[in-house]
Amino acid sequence: MKLVIGRDDLARAAVEATGAERLAVKPVHRASRSFVNDQAVDLAELAIVTLLQAVAHGRPVVLLPVTTLGRFQHQTLVTMGDLTVGDIEGRSAGVRSWSQTTGVWMRGFLTEQYGVDLRKVAWTTYEGAHVDGAGDPDFVTRAPEGAKLQADFLEGRLDFGIMGNELPDDDRIRTAIPGAREVAAEWSRANGFAPVNHVLGVTEQAAREHSGAVCAAYDAMRKVVESLPRGTEPVDLNPVGFAALRGAVSRAAAYALEQGVLPRPVEFDELVDASCAALGVPASRLGG
């Protein structure tokens, strides 16, 4: 088997348990397009919304329920002026891709917590989805070829930006939600889970042909996660297993459907059933 996992601790465990070959792809999301469209590797770390889009568009990939990246998201909506989240309607906002998982989470908070009508925001995107055939809603504008989100934001062509790891280092930037970290912690506490960004996907073929190895990789990675020290966060940022991931994945799927990211609903039980069928195991084998 061939795998792409960004986290060294999880990748090491998976390789030791299976003898799989780890491919060096950095940043890890660069492997997503070839994984979901061409099944270029057997097991890959990918954004949860990319996995949901792949399933909705009929790609032969299934969920392996291991979180490789979970984090709070409310701080990712940023601005440089005196604006706050309450000013976003009627203003311009940029996001790398409409299907970017960070953007899906943040827009979900905008509608759910702040009553924002997403159609009243002038959205600009800079990339398409990783899944071939997935497009942007009709109220979203694609930036001209060569334009960059960070430059448009820093030079004042955008009032707001949704940015995670790509946030520029500039002292003028501040979060649009006052007390964003505390708001995020309270949201997670109230909902019982934190936003999940990245999980693991497996091709249906690899799941069928290498079920034992895939399950061994799951066991090894779960052991790594369970050995990590628990921080002070109100919820687990590294959930593993179907039961632990149900809340976050279900909410991400609901947000994505509302925002036109998915062409049809994707229920969590659909993901569980597909994984178990391909691997030939009961849900309990993978923390169900």
N, C-alpha and C positions, 0 to 999 in steps of 0.2 A: 504494500500500500504506500501511497504518497500522501503527505499531509502538509498543511500550512496552518501554523498556529503562532500567533504573535508573542504570547507570554512564554518566556523561557521555562518557567517551572512546570507549566502544564505540558508544553511540548516535550520536555525531557521525560516526564512521566509516561506520556503516550508512546514515545519511541522505545523506551526501556521495556514497556509492557508488550509491545507488538513487533518490534524490529522494523517498523515502518521507516521510510525515508522522509526526513523533514526538509522541505524546500525553503530556501531563504528568500522571502518576499517581504520587502519593507517599503512603505507601510503595508500592513497586512491586507488592507481593503483592496489593494491592487490585484489580488488573486480572485476577488469575488466574481468579476464578470466571466472569466473563463471557467470558473467552477460551476456557476448556475446555468450558463448557456451551453457549455461544451463538456462539463464534467471532467475537466482537465486534471484534477486531483481527486483523491478518494474522500478525504476528510479536510474540511476547511473552516477556519474561524471566519465568521461573517456577521454583518449587522443583522439584528433581528428583523428589521423591515425588509431587508434584501431577501431573507429566507421566506418571509410571508409573501412577498411579491413573486418569488420563484414558484412557490406552491400554487398561488392563485393563477399563475400563467402556465401551469402544467409542467414545470420542469421536474425531472426525476431526482429530487433531493429530499432528504428527511432530516428532522431535528434530532440531534444528540443533546440531551438536556444538561449542558454544562455552560455556565456563564463565564465568559472570559473577560468581560468588561461590564461592570455595573457602576453607575454613578448618579449623583444628583444632577438635575438638568436646568433648574430655574435660573441659574447664573449665566446661561449661555445666550440669553437675549441681552444685547448690549447696545449702548448709545454713547454719544459724546457730548450732547448738549444738555439742556435742562429738561428734556423730555423724560417721561416715565411710561410704564406699561399702559397706563390709562390713556395715553395720547396716540397709540399706534394706529387706530382707525383713521383713515384719511392721509396716512403717512406712507413712506416707502420703507421697505424692509428687504434684505437680501439673505439668501441661504444657499449654500453650495449646491445642493440638489433638493428637489421637492421630496424625494424619497429618502433623503438622509435621515437616519434614525433620530439623531439629536433634534432635527427640525420637526419631525413628527411628534416627538414628546413635547417640545416647547409649544407648538401650535395647539396641541391638545390642552395644555394648561391654559393657554390664552382663551380658548373657548369655554372650558370647563370652570375655571376659577375667576376669569375676568370678563366673561360675557362678550368677547370680541367676535365680531362677524369677519371671518377671514377674507371674504370677498370685498370688504371695505378697506383692505390693506393693499398697497401697490407692491406686489411681490415680484422679485427678480431672482431667477436661478442661473447657475453658471455651468452646470453639468446635467447630463441626463441620468437616468437610472442605470443600475448595473444589469438589470434584467431586460433583455431585448424585447421590444414591443410595449414597454411601459412608458407612458408619456405624462406630461404635466396637465393639470386642469386648464380650462380655457381662460381663467382669470389670472393666470401666472404668465409672466413675460420672461423669455430667455435672453440673457445678456448677449451683446454682440460677441462674435468670435474674438478670443484673445483678452476679453475683459476679465478682471479679477475681483472677487468679492472684497478682499482686504483693501485693495486700492480704492474701489468705489466707496467703501465705507469711510476710510481715513480721509479721503478727499472731499467728503461731504455730499456725494451723489446719493447716498442712502441715509435715512434717518436712524434706522435700526439694522442690526445684523444678528443672525443666529450663528454663533461660532463656538465650537468646542476646542479641539486641539489646535485649530488653525487661527486662534485668537492672536492678533498682533500684539507685540510688546510696546504699548504706547500709554503713557500716563493719562491721556485724555479720556481713555475708555473707562466706562463704568457700567455696572449692571443696571438694566432698566427696571427691575423689580427690587424695591427697597428691601433690605434684609433677605436677599435671595436664598442664602444658605439656610437660614432659619425657616423660611417659607417651605423650602424643599424638604427639610427634615420633618416638618409638621405634616406635609402632604404624605410623605412615606409612612409616617407613624399612623396617620388616619386610615391609609389604605392597606397597610400591612405588608407593603413591598416597596422596593426602590425601582426606579427605571432601569431596565436592562438594555444595554447597547449591543454587545456582541455575544453570540452563542456559537455552537458548533453545528455544522451541517455535514451530512454524509450522503454520497450518491446512493441511489437505490441499488445499483449493481454491487457496489462495495459492501453495502449492508447485507445483501443476500449472500454474496460469495465469501465474506470475511466476518460473519456475525460474531464469532468467538473473539476475534481480534478487536473489533469495534467495542464490544462489551468490556474487554480487558482494558482498553484505553479509557473507557468511561470509569471503571473501577479505580484505575490508577490516578486519574485526574481528580476524582471525588476525594480520594485519600489526601491528595495535596491540599485541596481546598479546606477540608475538615481540619487539617493541621495548622492552618493559618490562625494567627492570634485575632480574636474578635476585638474590634475597635469600639468606639463610643457611639457609633451610628445607631439610630433607633431600629433599623432593620438590616438584614443580611444583604451586603452588596455583591456577594458571590453565590447566589443560590444554585444548587445542583439537584437534578431530579425533576420529574414531571410535576409532582405536587408543589415543589418549591417555586417552579417557574410559571405556574398556571396564571397567577394574578397579573404579573407584569406582562407576559406575552399576550394575554387576552386583552388587556387595556391597550397595548400598542396596536394590536390588530383592529380594535374598535376605532381608535384615533385615525389610523391609516385609512380605514374605509370611509370615515366621515370626511376626510380631506381629499378624497379622490386618488389616493395612492394605490389602493387595491381595486381591481375590477369587480370583485365579489367578496362576500364575507369569508373569512378563514377562521373557523372555530378551533379552539385549542384541542378538543377531542379528535378533530380531524388530523391534527399533527401527531397526536399520540398514536392513533390507530395506524397511520401510515408508517411511523417508525417501527412499531411493534410487528406489523405485517412484514416489513422488509427484513427485519432482524430475526423474526421468528421467535420472539420472546414475549412474555406477558408484560404489562405496564409496570408491575411491581419490580421487575428486574432492573428498571431504570428509574427507581424512586417514584413510582406511580401510586 
